[in-house]
């Protein structure tokens, strides 16, 4: 039985009790009509419980409801005979109390929790919560991947994408056309896309904008698809984080107390914010490497060599007109080390961003793709998940990005192409990544490649300490704790 149906039954029980109180405290002839309505309501309750519960559990309630129905008949008889129905009314009150008590703790009442990812590569921001929900006997956990569209330069919808089939094989899914939110009325909906119609690059199907989902649930939860970093001031934080969905979501999962303060300073109400960490770190800490499917084409190239991930994000492309030229030089430098294999992972939306916002760069971008595709010691990572690259690589070179922060939890070294360690003194940091390596500190790509080949990492201890000090629940417990907290609020 669904929770909302149980709640409707409890509400109807309260209405029936009010009807009994009226009928037993008035001389109006209407009292007999009210009592008849009460008996019909009890019959309706019995039918609802029979449809929603097991035969064994319904039998328990059926006995109580039969007693209740008999008491209502006795009240009616007393009123017809002009006798006081006080004793029968007291017995009714006790039966109502018993029914409500038992329904409140009924083990067969289930919460329906639905997860609505749109990009497979961002599933790690929800997976550990789903893992906890699917093991919880109080819940029915459903994954409904939703479609999204590319934006054309004029902001109209372009190609539609559906990545449900790219989620891990162990995640059962329901196609979005077969899940009617308005009919299911889920108790909890989790989303990780907060933009609604305000994203310039992509848009989820408007049916799944946050304000449309909110019409059909009492608990809409936003879990950020990214890991927050460091910011010059509150305004810079707000520019990155204040998105349309935050207005309508009931709860927002935040990764630290510092981040909570920044959200509040940006105008988000405190009662929306739950400091529980980020499931993206659960994905690393709880990772079973033996279950990560690394493509054979990668392992054949890597063999006994070390490998480095080059992570190309969107932000640098939009902010740096020389970005593609610099990207080409970085790739060339890494490829010059025959002891290494390059795993280049362009952001999943990088090509779509170029098409939508920088179409003049498209040909140059495809030239770089061609170079990597035809190299003997390089592969391009277009997989839905970042886990294969995370597992097989020995280090990362990256713009400052969410995945780079997540990668730090592996204990492997990261070389950042932007930022520098000295900025820690003047930044508000939600995540402390400043014990990594920085090009602007004078640590070159060549230096980093040699370090990875040699297997050294002088900053590892400090880096891991900073991680533990800046994020809550980095022990892999964020998903479980998030699930338990949301269920406690939704029950």
Buried (B, 14 or more C-beta within 10 A) or exposed (E): BBBBBBBEBBEBBEEBBEBBBBBBEEEEEEBEEBBBBBBEBBEEBBEBBBEBBEEEBBEBBBEBBEBBBEBBEBBBEBBEEEEEBEEBBEBBBEBBEBBBEEBEEBEBBBBBBBBBBBBBBBBBBBBBBBBBBBEBEBBBBBBBBBBBBBBEEEEEBBEEBBBBEBBBEEBEBBEBEEBEBEEBBBBBBBBBBBBBEEBEBBBBBEEBBBBBBBEBBBBBBBBBBBBBBBBEEBEBBBEBBBBBBBBBBBBBBBBBEBBBBBBBBBEBEEEBBBBBBBBBBBBBBBBEEEEBEBEEEBEEBBEEBBBBBBBBBBBBBBEBEEBBEEBBEBBEBBBEBEEBBBBBBBBBBBBBBBBBBBEEBEEBBEEBEEBBEEBEBBBBBEBBBBBBBBBBBBBBBBBBBBBBBBBBBBEBBBBBBBBBBEBBEEBBBBBBBBBBBBBEBEBEBEEBBBBBBEEEBEBBEEBBEBBEEBBBBBEBBBBBBBBBBBBEBBE
